[in-house]
Amino acid sequence: MGMTNEQYKGMLLDELEDWQELLELAKEANNEKIIAKVEKQIAKINEKLKF
């Protein structure tokens, strides 16, 4: 059996929090390559959260 919409949204929010923490670390390290990748991943998660 699959997960409910609420469970899926909760999982995405947890994942989003992790990626946001990684973004802060990448910015502290001033690593543009990692920043770009993390921002792309955050955008994907935000898109999934729209529905």
Secondary structure, 3 states (H helix, E strand, C coil): CCCCHHHHHHHHHHHHHHHHHHHHHHHHHCCHHHHHHHHHHHHHHHHHCCC
